[in-house]
Amino acid sequence: MDLHTLFNCFIVGGFVVPVLNMVTGVIGGALGGGTDLDADADFDIDPDMDIDPVPDMDADLATDVDPAADAGYGKLPVNLMTLSLTAVVFGAVGRLLLGKLPAPWAVILALQAGVFAGFLLGWFVIRPLKRNRPYATNIRALRGQRATVQLEARSDFTGTIRALSTTGSLVTYDARPVEGVEKIPVGTEVSIVDVDAGKGLCLVRPLENREEQK
């Protein structure tokens, strides 16, 4: 394989791999009937950072996390996005330099440019976003709280609810009805009866009367 083809492969791969990752995550969620997908599916693209495969950009589905333990707080996050940008920049710069500089220098400079681009994305974009994620300090603290159904929860399908986290932010959590309740429609006010911290899942029941809803 010549260098021209190699650089083209890096460019194409840098664009295609993230798209395929997301598509397979969404398809897997549909075929799984709504079963729990822990990204940072969510699709899990980052050893330090979890992201949900369902593109709910304003909420985190995996909430039983200790923020202090998140390795991304103190170091550069290395995930699929930073690696993809590195590959694209490496290929693009390599193609531009190929023929203008000796091949070894073109490869070295292209690699430096790619790594630098990945560093900038991780340090100035992904790292600050991870610091601002509205995680609950402990999902167990949600027991007894009220929430609103955002995606219909059924006995055979994991929906979502939105509730106040312990930090005071509105956060989306996975949810299923308690035993005996078949489904809970979107917009229903519910009470969080119990939580499964291991799965990041809340068990909820509808508020049955106005007194409960006050």
N, C-alpha and C positions, 0 to 999 in steps of 0.2 A: 504494500500500500504506500503510495507516494504521500508527501506532506500535504499537498493540495486536497487530496481525498480525506486525509486525517482531519484537517481543520474543518472541512465540510461536515464530517460525521459529528464532531463536537458541537458545531452550531445547531444541527438538526436535533441531536440528542438533548441538548440543553433546553430546547423548546418542547420537544415531544414527551420526554419522561415525566415532567410534572403534570401534564395534561392527562396522560395515561394513568398516572397514580390517582388523580382525583376521580376520573371516570370509573376505574375499577372499584374505588371506595364507595362511590354512589351506587353502582350496580350491586355490589356486595351487600350494601345496606338494604336495598329493595328486595333482593332475593332472600335475605335473612329475615324478612317479615318484621323489621323494626327492632330486632334484637340489639343488645347493647354493643356499641362499637367504640372502643376506646382508642379515640384517636388518640390530638391530637390526633384519631383518624382524622380516631379521628384522624382520618388516616394519620398514622403516626409517622410523621416525616422527620421528626427531630428527636434524638436521644434525650435532649434536655427539655423539649417542649412538645406538648401534645396539642393537636388541632383537630376539630371535628370534621368528619368527611362530609357531613351535611353542611353546605355553605351558609351557616348562620353566623354572619360576620360580627354581630354585636353581642354574642353571648358565648359562654364557655359551658360545655356539657360535662366535662370532667372537672369536678369541683372539690373532691376530697384530696386537696394538695396542700402541702406545707410550703408556702412561698419562700421561706428562708432556705429550703433545701433545693430550690430550683437552681441548677448549675448555671443557667443562662444569665443570672443576675450578675455574676462576677467575672464571667469570661465570654468570649465571642461565641455566639450560637453557630453551630455548624449543622445545617439541615439541608433538605432537598432544594430549597430555593437558593441558598447561597452557593451550593454546588452547581446548580443549573446555570446561574449567572456566570460563575467562574468558567464553566465550559463554553458558554456562548461567547464571552469576551475573548477567551483564549483562541477559539476558532476564528473569530472575526479579525482580531489583531494579527493573528498568524497569516491569514490570507492577504491582509494589506501589506505585510512586511515581506512576504515570500516573493522572491525575485528582486527585491530592492536591497536586501541584506543577505549575507551568507545564511544558509539554512539553519545552522546551530544557533546563530544569534536571533534569527526570527523566532525559533522555538522558545528560547530563553526569555526574550522580551514579551512574547505573547503569554507565556506562563506567568510572568510577573504581573502583567496587566490583568489577567484573569483572577489571580489570587487577590490582588488589590481591590478589584471590583467586588469580589465576594466578601472581603473584609469590610468594605464600606457599607454594603447592604446589611450585613450581620450586626455591625457595631452601631450604626446610626439609624437603622429602621427596625430590625427584628428585636434587638435587645431592648430599646425603649418601649416597644409595644408589649413585650413580655412583662416588663415591670409594671405596666398599667393594667394588666388583666385583673378584672374584679373577682378574684377568688374568694370564696368563703374560707374563713380560718379553719372551720371544721364542719363538714356536712352534717355531723350529728347534732349540731346546734339548731338545725332546721325543724326538728321534731316539735310538733304543736303549732307551728307557724301557718299562716294562711298564704295562699298563692293563687295565681290565675292560670288556667290551662291555655297554652299557646298552640299545641298540636294535640289533636284528640288522642286521649289515652284509653286503650282497651285492654281487656284481659289477655289478648293475644298479640298486642302491639304496644311498643314503648312510645309514649307521647312525650311532650315536654310541658313544663310549667315555668312560670316566672315568679320569683320570690325575692325578697330582700335578703342579701347575704349578710354575714356578720360585720362586713365593712360598710353596710348601708347602701350598697349598689344593687340595682336590679339585675339578677343573673338568671339564666335559663338552666334548668336541671332536667334530666331524664325522669320520667314518672310513669307509674302504672297504678291502676285502681286497686284498692284493697280487695280481698276475697269477698265474693258475693256481688260485686259491682262489675257489670259487663263493659260499660264504656262511659267516658266523661267527655262531653262535647267541648269544643273550643269556646273560650270565654267564661266557662264555669268557675266560680269561686270554690276553692277546695281547702281542706285542712290536711297538713302533712302528718300522717299518723305514725309513720316509721321511715327509716332510711336504711339502705344497704350501702354502707360506706365502701365496701370492696368494689361494688359495681358503679358507685356514684348514682344510685337510683333511689327515688323517693316513692313511697307508697302513700297514695292520697285517697280521700273520700270527699264527695261533694258536701258543701255546707247545706244542711237540710232546712234551716229556717232563718228568719230574719234576725233572731237574737244571735245566732252564731255568726251571722255576716256582719254584725255591728263591730 
